Amino acid sequence: MAIHNREAFLDKLAGRLGRPRRTEVAPPSYSVRPQERVFQGATQDELVEKLEAQCEVIHTSFERITLHELEDTLRRVLDGYGVSKIVSAGGPRIKTSGLTDFYDHLLKENYEVQIWDEEKGRENVEFAEQAGAGIVFSDLTLAESGTVTLFNDRYNGRSISLLPETFIAIIPKSTMVPRMTQAGRLIHEEEEKGNPVSSCVSFVTGPSNSADIEMNLIVGVHGPVKATYIVVDDL
């Protein structure tokens, strides 16, 4: 998109402010950064323990497993939710996690499974609207708040975590960070390296919820009504 007269406009604005126009701005350097001290020095295992404790607060079921146990765990969770229609994020992690074969098995058992495919366009969203469960992979996981970060792209549409009745997040232990502070920094660093992060980043914290002025939490009001986090130690 062409932007007309931008330079002239900015020059005029700087002149009205009585100063030279600034073309480079460095972020401020603060002497005190308390946000860096939250869970400072915690190991990945300790962060997982923090996440598990936070899951109780946000009404989210928690599982911690090895990759070998992923298929059986997913089947148990799906059966517990009574789900037979599933929409899942796609991409390379489907193969590395072994879910390609798992989904093939489900299809043979008369489950309905759709892997997000950008070429199907609107069909993805329509399927997600009717799905009983949406399955995603967390890109970054915030222990403090129990938040999974999703880099929405052609393999991972927003509808997967928004429209189905239940939400299942597969969390590689390697994605654990203390809080939003580290997640924001990592995203910024990737951009500076020339590795563009998705233009849409979703931060999802358990099932949908809302609270009144006295902070009485109501769960399941405008999206998934139940959620499960599955931490995989060796993924």
C-alpha positions as YAML, in Angstrom:
chain: A
units: angstrom
residues:
- id: 1
  name: MET
  ca: [0.00, 0.00, 0.00]
- id: 2
  name: ALA
  ca: [1.41, 3.40, -1.02]
- id: 3
  name: ILE
  ca: [1.60, 6.10, 1.64]
- id: 4
  name: HIS
  ca: [1.50, 9.57, 0.11]
- id: 5
  name: ASN
  ca: [3.17, 12.69, 1.60]
- id: 6
  name: ARG
  ca: [4.35, 10.82, 4.68]
- id: 7
  name: GLU
  ca: [7.77, 12.47, 4.87]
- id: 8
  name: ALA
  ca: [6.37, 15.97, 4.43]
- id: 9
  name: PHE
  ca: [3.73, 15.34, 7.07]
- id: 10
  name: LEU
  ca: [6.22, 14.01, 9.63]
- id: 11
  name: ASP
  ca: [8.64, 16.89, 8.96]
- id: 12
  name: LYS
  ca: [5.85, 19.41, 9.50]
- id: 13
  name: LEU
  ca: [4.74, 17.66, 12.70]
- id: 14
  name: ALA
  ca: [8.28, 17.71, 14.11]
- id: 15
  name: GLY
  ca: [8.57, 21.40, 13.22]
- id: 16
  name: ARG
  ca: [5.36, 22.21, 15.09]
- id: 17
  name: LEU
  ca: [6.81, 20.40, 18.11]
- id: 18
  name: GLY
  ca: [9.88, 22.61, 17.87]
- id: 19
  name: ARG
  ca: [12.45, 19.86, 17.50]
- id: 20
  name: PRO
  ca: [14.29, 17.89, 14.78]
- id: 21
  name: ARG
  ca: [12.48, 14.88, 13.43]
- id: 22
  name: ARG
  ca: [13.53, 11.63, 15.11]
- id: 23
  name: THR
  ca: [14.16, 8.76, 12.75]
- id: 24
  name: GLU
  ca: [15.73, 6.33, 15.23]
- id: 25
  name: VAL
  ca: [14.41, 5.58, 18.71]
- id: 26
  name: ALA
  ca: [16.13, 3.31, 21.22]
- id: 27
  name: PRO
  ca: [14.06, 1.60, 23.90]
- id: 28
  name: PRO
  ca: [14.60, 2.96, 27.41]
- id: 29
  name: SER
  ca: [17.00, 1.16, 29.72]
- id: 30
  name: TYR
  ca: [15.52, 0.77, 33.20]
- id: 31
  name: SER
  ca: [17.71, 0.33, 36.27]
- id: 32
  name: VAL
  ca: [15.06, -1.74, 38.04]
- id: 33
  name: ARG
  ca: [13.26, -4.57, 36.24]
- id: 34
  name: PRO
  ca: [11.13, -6.49, 38.76]
- id: 35
  name: GLN
  ca: [9.37, -8.39, 35.98]
- id: 36
  name: GLU
  ca: [12.62, -10.26, 35.30]
- id: 37
  name: ARG
  ca: [12.71, -11.69, 38.83]
- id: 38
  name: VAL
  ca: [9.50, -13.72, 38.61]
- id: 39
  name: PHE
  ca: [10.55, -17.40, 38.64]
- id: 40
  name: GLN
  ca: [14.11, -16.26, 37.89]
- id: 41
  name: GLY
  ca: [16.47, -19.23, 37.69]
- id: 42
  name: ALA
  ca: [13.66, -21.79, 37.62]
- id: 43
  name: THR
  ca: [14.39, -24.98, 35.69]
- id: 44
  name: GLN
  ca: [12.08, -26.29, 32.97]
- id: 45
  name: ASP
  ca: [10.78, -28.92, 35.41]
- id: 46
  name: GLU
  ca: [10.05, -26.25, 38.03]
- id: 47
  name: LEU
  ca: [8.20, -24.18, 35.44]
- id: 48
  name: VAL
  ca: [6.09, -27.21, 34.56]
- id: 49
  name: GLU
  ca: [5.20, -27.56, 38.25]
- id: 50
  name: LYS
  ca: [4.18, -23.87, 38.32]
- id: 51
  name: LEU
  ca: [2.05, -24.44, 35.24]
- id: 52
  name: GLU
  ca: [0.35, -27.43, 36.83]
- id: 53
  name: ALA
  ca: [-0.52, -25.38, 39.93]
- id: 54
  name: GLN
  ca: [-1.88, -22.54, 37.77]
- id: 55
  name: CYS
  ca: [-4.06, -24.98, 35.82]
- id: 56
  name: GLU
  ca: [-6.09, -25.51, 38.99]
- id: 57
  name: VAL
  ca: [-6.75, -21.78, 39.15]
- id: 58
  name: ILE
  ca: [-7.86, -21.49, 35.51]
- id: 59
  name: HIS
  ca: [-10.03, -24.65, 35.56]
- id: 60
  name: THR
  ca: [-7.83, -26.56, 33.12]
- id: 61
  name: SER
  ca: [-7.05, -30.28, 33.24]
- id: 62
  name: PHE
  ca: [-3.33, -31.08, 33.27]
- id: 63
  name: GLU
  ca: [-1.38, -34.08, 31.99]
- id: 64
  name: ARG
  ca: [2.37, -34.65, 31.96]
- id: 65
  name: ILE
  ca: [3.62, -37.48, 29.77]
- id: 66
  name: THR
  ca: [6.34, -38.73, 27.45]
- id: 67
  name: LEU
  ca: [5.95, -38.67, 23.68]
- id: 68
  name: HIS
  ca: [5.37, -42.43, 23.72]
- id: 69
  name: GLU
  ca: [2.25, -41.86, 25.84]
- id: 70
  name: LEU
  ca: [0.77, -39.08, 23.71]
- id: 71
  name: GLU
  ca: [-1.56, -41.23, 21.59]
- id: 72
  name: ASP
  ca: [-3.11, -43.06, 24.56]
- id: 73
  name: THR
  ca: [-3.43, -39.82, 26.51]
- id: 74
  name: LEU
  ca: [-5.16, -38.01, 23.66]
- id: 75
  name: ARG
  ca: [-7.57, -40.87, 23.17]
- id: 76
  name: ARG
  ca: [-8.42, -40.89, 26.90]
- id: 77
  name: VAL
  ca: [-8.98, -37.12, 26.93]
- id: 78
  name: LEU
  ca: [-11.14, -37.22, 23.79]
- id: 79
  name: ASP
  ca: [-13.19, -40.10, 25.15]
- id: 80
  name: GLY
  ca: [-13.59, -38.25, 28.45]
- id: 81
  name: TYR
  ca: [-15.02, -35.28, 26.59]
- id: 82
  name: GLY
  ca: [-17.22, -37.55, 24.47]
- id: 83
  name: VAL
  ca: [-15.75, -36.12, 21.30]
- id: 84
  name: SER
  ca: [-15.93, -37.72, 17.87]
- id: 85
  name: LYS
  ca: [-15.31, -34.66, 15.65]
- id: 86
  name: ILE
  ca: [-11.83, -33.11, 15.85]
- id: 87
  name: VAL
  ca: [-10.05, -30.23, 14.16]
- id: 88
  name: SER
  ca: [-6.28, -30.11, 14.57]
- id: 89
  name: ALA
  ca: [-3.40, -27.83, 13.72]
- id: 90
  name: GLY
  ca: [-1.19, -29.23, 10.98]
- id: 91
  name: GLY
  ca: [2.39, -28.67, 9.92]
- id: 92
  name: PRO
  ca: [5.62, -30.60, 10.59]
- id: 93
  name: ARG
  ca: [4.80, -31.23, 14.25]
- id: 94
  name: ILE
  ca: [2.00, -33.59, 13.25]
- id: 95
  name: LYS
  ca: [4.63, -36.00, 11.95]
- id: 96
  name: THR
  ca: [7.27, -35.46, 14.64]
- id: 97
  name: SER
  ca: [4.71, -36.08, 17.37]
- id: 98
  name: GLY
  ca: [3.34, -39.22, 15.71]
- id: 99
  name: LEU
  ca: [-0.16, -37.79, 15.29]
- id: 100
  name: THR
  ca: [-0.36, -38.62, 11.58]
- id: 101
  name: ASP
  ca: [-0.83, -42.31, 12.35]
- id: 102
  name: PHE
  ca: [-3.04, -41.51, 15.35]
- id: 103
  name: TYR
  ca: [-5.47, -39.49, 13.25]
- id: 104
  name: ASP
  ca: [-5.48, -42.21, 10.59]
- id: 105
  name: HIS
  ca: [-6.53, -44.70, 13.27]
- id: 106
  name: LEU
  ca: [-9.31, -42.39, 14.46]
- id: 107
  name: LEU
  ca: [-10.65, -42.02, 10.91]
- id: 108
  name: LYS
  ca: [-10.86, -45.80, 10.58]
- id: 109
  name: GLU
  ca: [-12.88, -45.82, 13.83]
- id: 110
  name: ASN
  ca: [-15.46, -43.41, 12.37]
- id: 111
  name: TYR
  ca: [-14.15, -40.30, 14.07]
- id: 112
  name: GLU
  ca: [-14.29, -37.15, 11.96]
- id: 113
  name: VAL
  ca: [-10.87, -35.49, 11.80]
- id: 114
  name: GLN
  ca: [-9.77, -32.45, 9.83]
- id: 115
  name: ILE
  ca: [-6.21, -31.14, 9.74]
- id: 116
  name: TRP
  ca: [-6.15, -27.38, 9.17]
- id: 117
  name: ASP
  ca: [-5.35, -26.78, 5.51]
- id: 118
  name: GLU
  ca: [-5.18, -23.26, 4.09]
- id: 119
  name: GLU
  ca: [-6.23, -24.53, 0.67]
- id: 120
  name: LYS
  ca: [-9.63, -25.52, 2.11]
- id: 121
  name: GLY
  ca: [-10.33, -21.93, 3.09]
- id: 122
  name: ARG
  ca: [-13.71, -21.37, 4.72]
- id: 123
  name: GLU
  ca: [-14.25, -25.12, 5.02]
- id: 124
  name: ASN
  ca: [-11.76, -25.15, 7.92]
- id: 125
  name: VAL
  ca: [-13.82, -22.66, 9.90]
- id: 126
  name: GLU
  ca: [-17.12, -24.39, 9.18]
- id: 127
  name: PHE
  ca: [-15.69, -27.70, 10.38]
- id: 128
  name: ALA
  ca: [-14.25, -26.06, 13.53]
- id: 129
  name: GLU
  ca: [-17.68, -24.61, 14.33]
- id: 130
  name: GLN
  ca: [-19.08, -28.14, 14.56]
- id: 131
  name: ALA
  ca: [-16.03, -29.84, 16.11]
- id: 132
  name: GLY
  ca: [-16.11, -31.20, 19.63]
- id: 133
  name: ALA
  ca: [-12.40, -30.57, 20.18]
- id: 134
  name: GLY
  ca: [-9.62, -28.41, 18.79]
- id: 135
  name: ILE
  ca: [-6.05, -29.65, 19.15]
- id: 136
  name: VAL
  ca: [-3.05, -27.30, 18.91]
- id: 137
  name: PHE
  ca: [0.67, -27.20, 19.69]
- id: 138
  name: SER
  ca: [1.90, -24.47, 22.02]
- id: 139
  name: ASP
  ca: [4.75, -22.36, 20.61]
- id: 140
  name: LEU
  ca: [5.55, -20.68, 23.93]
- id: 141
  name: THR
  ca: [4.02, -21.55, 27.29]
- id: 142
  name: LEU
  ca: [3.74, -19.07, 30.17]
- id: 143
  name: ALA
  ca: [4.03, -20.83, 33.53]
- id: 144
  name: GLU
  ca: [2.89, -17.88, 35.64]
- id: 145
  name: SER
  ca: [-0.51, -17.44, 33.99]
- id: 146
  name: GLY
  ca: [-1.05, -20.87, 32.45]
- id: 147
  name: THR
  ca: [-1.08, -19.41, 28.95]
- id: 148
  name: VAL
  ca: [-0.29, -21.15, 25.68]
- id: 149
  name: THR
  ca: [1.03, -18.96, 22.85]
- id: 150
  name: LEU
  ca: [-0.05, -19.86, 19.33]
- id: 151
  name: PHE
  ca: [1.67, -18.49, 16.24]
- id: 152
  name: ASN
  ca: [-1.35, -18.60, 13.95]
- id: 153
  name: ASP
  ca: [-0.37, -19.38, 10.38]
- id: 154
  name: ARG
  ca: [-1.39, -21.52, 7.41]
- id: 155
  name: TYR
  ca: [-1.10, -24.64, 9.58]
- id: 156
  name: ASN
  ca: [-2.82, -23.26, 12.65]
- id: 157
  name: GLY
  ca: [-5.92, -21.12, 12.24]
- id: 158
  name: ARG
  ca: [-7.35, -19.15, 15.15]
- id: 159
  name: SER
  ca: [-10.64, -21.03, 14.87]
- id: 160
  name: ILE
  ca: [-9.04, -24.22, 16.23]
- id: 161
  name: SER
  ca: [-8.69, -22.74, 19.71]
- id: 162
  name: LEU
  ca: [-11.81, -20.57, 19.54]
- id: 163
  name: LEU
  ca: [-14.76, -22.43, 18.03]
- id: 164
  name: PRO
  ca: [-14.81, -26.09, 19.21]
- id: 165
  name: GLU
  ca: [-16.50, -26.96, 22.48]
- id: 166
  name: THR
  ca: [-13.27, -28.21, 24.08]
- id: 167
  name: PHE
  ca: [-9.63, -27.20, 23.70]
- id: 168
  name: ILE
  ca: [-6.56, -29.44, 23.92]
- id: 169
  name: ALA
  ca: [-3.06, -27.96, 23.90]
- id: 170
  name: ILE
  ca: [-0.03, -30.18, 23.37]
- id: 171
  name: ILE
  ca: [2.86, -28.46, 25.17]
- id: 172
  name: PRO
  ca: [6.48, -29.43, 24.46]
- id: 173
  name: LYS
  ca: [8.37, -28.93, 27.72]
- id: 174
  name: SER
  ca: [10.99, -26.98, 25.77]
- id: 175
  name: THR
  ca: [8.45, -24.18, 25.17]
- id: 176
  name: MET
  ca: [8.16, -23.30, 28.87]
- id: 177
  name: VAL
  ca: [9.04, -19.72, 29.93]
- id: 178
  name: PRO
  ca: [8.28, -17.96, 33.20]
- id: 179
  name: ARG
  ca: [5.85, -15.31, 31.96]
- id: 180
  name: MET
  ca: [4.83, -12.80, 29.28]
- id: 181
  name: THR
  ca: [8.10, -10.90, 29.81]
- id: 182
  name: GLN
  ca: [10.17, -13.69, 28.30]
- id: 183
  name: ALA
  ca: [7.63, -14.50, 25.59]
- id: 184
  name: GLY
  ca: [7.64, -10.90, 24.36]
- id: 185
  name: ARG
  ca: [11.42, -10.79, 24.37]
- id: 186
  name: LEU
  ca: [11.75, -14.03, 22.40]
- id: 187
  name: ILE
  ca: [9.28, -12.84, 19.78]
- id: 188
  name: HIS
  ca: [11.10, -9.51, 19.47]
- id: 189
  name: GLU
  ca: [14.48, -11.25, 19.15]
- id: 190
  name: GLU
  ca: [13.20, -13.47, 16.34]
- id: 191
  name: GLU
  ca: [11.96, -10.41, 14.47]
- id: 192
  name: GLU
  ca: [15.35, -8.70, 14.89]
- id: 193
  name: LYS
  ca: [17.08, -11.80, 13.48]
- id: 194
  name: GLY
  ca: [14.94, -11.53, 10.38]
- id: 195
  name: ASN
  ca: [12.77, -14.51, 11.31]
- id: 196
  name: PRO
  ca: [9.27, -13.03, 11.09]
- id: 197
  name: VAL
  ca: [6.83, -14.36, 13.65]
- id: 198
  name: SER
  ca: [3.23, -14.83, 12.59]
- id: 199
  name: SER
  ca: [1.31, -11.58, 12.14]
- id: 200
  name: CYS
  ca: [-1.33, -13.07, 14.45]
- id: 201
  name: VAL
  ca: [-0.21, -14.38, 17.84]
- id: 202
  name: SER
  ca: [-2.88, -15.80, 20.16]
- id: 203
  name: PHE
  ca: [-2.47, -16.04, 23.93]
- id: 204
  name: VAL
  ca: [-4.93, -18.62, 25.27]
- id: 205
  name: THR
  ca: [-5.40, -19.20, 28.98]
- id: 206
  name: GLY
  ca: [-7.55, -22.24, 29.64]
- id: 207
  name: PRO
  ca: [-11.26, -22.37, 28.74]
- id: 208
  name: SER
  ca: [-13.21, -19.23, 27.97]
- id: 209
  name: ASN
  ca: [-14.17, -17.25, 31.06]
- id: 210
  name: SER
  ca: [-15.42, -13.95, 32.35]
- id: 211
  name: ALA
  ca: [-15.72, -12.31, 35.75]
- id: 212
  name: ASP
  ca: [-18.01, -9.73, 37.31]
- id: 213
  name: ILE
  ca: [-16.89, -6.64, 39.22]
- id: 214
  name: GLU
  ca: [-16.15, -8.78, 42.30]
- id: 215
  name: MET
  ca: [-14.06, -11.17, 40.18]
- id: 216
  name: ASN
  ca: [-16.39, -14.16, 40.50]
- id: 217
  name: LEU
  ca: [-15.16, -16.35, 37.66]
- id: 218
  name: ILE
  ca: [-17.64, -17.83, 35.19]
- id: 219
  name: VAL
  ca: [-16.11, -20.47, 32.90]
- id: 220
  name: GLY
  ca: [-17.30, -21.35, 29.41]
- id: 221
  name: VAL
  ca: [-19.07, -18.20, 28.24]
- id: 222
  name: HIS
  ca: [-17.87, -17.42, 24.70]
- id: 223
  name: GLY
  ca: [-15.63, -20.22, 23.49]
- id: 224
  name: PRO
  ca: [-14.34, -23.62, 24.61]
- id: 225
  name: VAL
  ca: [-16.00, -24.66, 27.86]
- id: 226
  name: LYS
  ca: [-13.30, -27.14, 28.89]
- id: 227
  name: ALA
  ca: [-9.56, -27.32, 28.31]
- id: 228
  name: THR
  ca: [-6.72, -29.80, 28.78]
- id: 229
  name: TYR
  ca: [-2.99, -29.09, 28.70]
- id: 230
  name: ILE
  ca: [-0.73, -32.05, 27.85]
- id: 231
  name: VAL
  ca: [2.93, -31.39, 28.65]
- id: 232
  name: VAL
  ca: [5.23, -33.70, 26.69]
- id: 233
  name: ASP
  ca: [8.65, -34.04, 28.31]
- id: 234
  name: ASP
  ca: [10.56, -35.18, 25.22]
- id: 235
  name: LEU
  ca: [8.85, -33.27, 22.41]
...
